[in-house]
Amino acid sequence: KKLEGTRNNDHPVELKRNTMSDQDYVVLETSMGSIAIELYDKHAPKTCKNFKELARTGYYDNVVFHRIIKDFMIQGGDPTGTGRGGDSIYGKKFEDELSKELKHTGAGILSMANSGPNTNGSQFFITLGPTPWLDGKHTIFGRVSRGMQVVKRIGNVGTDGNDRPLEEVKILKASVSKAEME
């Protein structure tokens, strides 16, 4: 849920968590700003558990966005930075959790990167626009709830011929929260 502010006379606004919510967010503090991601636990419980545990244990800390394609997506989650690495909490790879209800309809959709059916590990991508050709091929498990401007800035970083960023863009810290941004 959103953070709710309260004002005490002339004191600054204090942000409080809505403790009634069971909604989990993962906050990615990147070298270009913070991104809050709302997770779709009901549609992709195994994928969300994997992402939360990897974030909670520091797996994504200091990991680069190794692939950026303007107007398409930003990809990260590979601790080797090559696009060929990364394990899940379940071992090497785990199965897709595809939902007909969820589609790659616009910017800010969080999906698992894979190398074919049922090859999910730790890598993920965030869309920069509609990508309907990915529907039914990649597990959608969340959306950017805050920080879309940061995602857009990352998407505008210059790249080489292999879609690798010319300047390092990194997840400094990933954390799990009941609030969008803390």
BELNOR-V338451 format. One record per residue. N is the residue number from 0. RES is the residue in one small letter. PHI is phi in radians with two decimals (* if undefined). Layout:
N|RES|PHI + N|RES|PHI
This chain:
0|k|* + 1|k|-1.28 + 2|l|-1.27 + 3|e|-1.90 + 4|g|-1.66 + 5|t|-2.26 + 6|r|-2.03 + 7|n|-1.91 + 8|n|0.83 + 9|d|-1.70 + 10|h|-1.34 + 11|p|-1.09 + 12|v|-1.12 + 13|e|-1.79 + 14|l|-1.66 + 15|k|-2.17 + 16|r|-1.41 + 17|n|-1.48 + 18|t|-1.35 + 19|m|-1.39 + 20|s|-1.48 + 21|d|-1.89 + 22|q|-1.29 + 23|d|-1.74 + 24|y|-2.18 + 25|v|-1.95 + 26|v|-1.85 + 27|l|-1.79 + 28|e|-1.56 + 29|t|-1.82 + 30|s|-1.20 + 31|m|-2.03 + 32|g|2.29 + 33|s|-1.70 + 34|i|-2.23 + 35|a|-1.77 + 36|i|-2.11 + 37|e|-1.47 + 38|l|-1.68 + 39|y|-1.73 + 40|d|-1.02 + 41|k|-1.22 + 42|h|-1.53 + 43|a|-2.48 + 44|p|-1.07 + 45|k|-1.21 + 46|t|-1.16 + 47|c|-1.11 + 48|k|-1.07 + 49|n|-1.03 + 50|f|-1.10 + 51|k|-1.11 + 52|e|-1.17 + 53|l|-1.12 + 54|a|-1.17 + 55|r|-1.08 + 56|t|-1.55 + 57|g|1.50 + 58|y|-1.01 + 59|y|-1.52 + 60|d|-1.11 + 61|n|1.12 + 62|v|-1.71 + 63|v|-1.46 + 64|f|-1.44 + 65|h|-1.56 + 66|r|-2.47 + 67|i|-2.35 + 68|i|-2.17 + 69|k|-0.90 + 70|d|1.11 + 71|f|-2.14 + 72|m|-2.94 + 73|i|-2.05 + 74|q|-2.21 + 75|g|-2.64 + 76|g|1.70 + 77|d|-1.79 + 78|p|-1.12 + 79|t|-1.44 + 80|g|1.28 + 81|t|-1.70 + 82|g|1.56 + 83|r|-2.02 + 84|g|-2.00 + 85|g|1.89 + 86|d|-2.01 + 87|s|-1.59 + 88|i|-1.26 + 89|y|-1.63 + 90|g|2.05 + 91|k|-1.15 + 92|k|-2.24 + 93|f|-2.44 + 94|e|-1.30 + 95|d|-1.20 + 96|e|-2.19 + 97|l|-1.54 + 98|s|-2.26 + 99|k|-1.20 + 100|e|-1.33 + 101|l|-1.84 + 102|k|-2.35 + 103|h|-1.45 + 104|t|-1.52 + 105|g|-3.04 + 106|a|-1.25 + 107|g|1.66 + 108|i|-1.44 + 109|l|-1.74 + 110|s|-2.36 + 111|m|-1.44 + 112|a|-1.41 + 113|n|-2.64 + 114|s|-2.05 + 115|g|2.36 + 116|p|-1.01 + 117|n|1.02 + 118|t|-2.17 + 119|n|-1.32 + 120|g|-2.29 + 121|s|-2.05 + 122|q|-1.37 + 123|f|-2.44 + 124|f|-2.45 + 125|i|-2.12 + 126|t|-1.27 + 127|l|-1.92 + 128|g|-3.11 + 129|p|-1.09 + 130|t|-2.42 + 131|p|-1.08 + 132|w|-1.17 + 133|l|-1.58 + 134|d|-1.02 + 135|g|1.39 + 136|k|-2.06 + 137|h|-2.28 + 138|t|-1.23 + 139|i|-1.51 + 140|f|-2.39 + 141|g|3.07 + 142|r|-2.63 + 143|v|-1.25 + 144|s|-1.76 + 145|r|-2.58 + 146|g|1.67 + 147|m|-1.09 + 148|q|-1.11 + 149|v|-1.14 + 150|v|-1.01 + 151|k|-1.10 + 152|r|-1.10 + 153|i|-1.07 + 154|g|-1.12 + 155|n|-1.70 + 156|v|-1.17 + 157|g|-1.10 + 158|t|-2.32 + 159|d|-1.56 + 160|g|-1.15 + 161|n|-1.83 + 162|d|1.16 + 163|r|-1.51 + 164|p|-1.09 + 165|l|-1.35 + 166|e|-2.08 + 167|e|-1.21 + 168|v|-2.10 + 169|k|-2.33 + 170|i|-1.44 + 171|l|-1.29 + 172|k|-2.71 + 173|a|-2.03 + 174|s|-2.52 + 175|v|-1.88 + 176|s|-2.57 + 177|k|-1.60 + 178|a|-2.03 + 179|e|-1.12 + 180|m|-2.47 + 181|e|-2.11
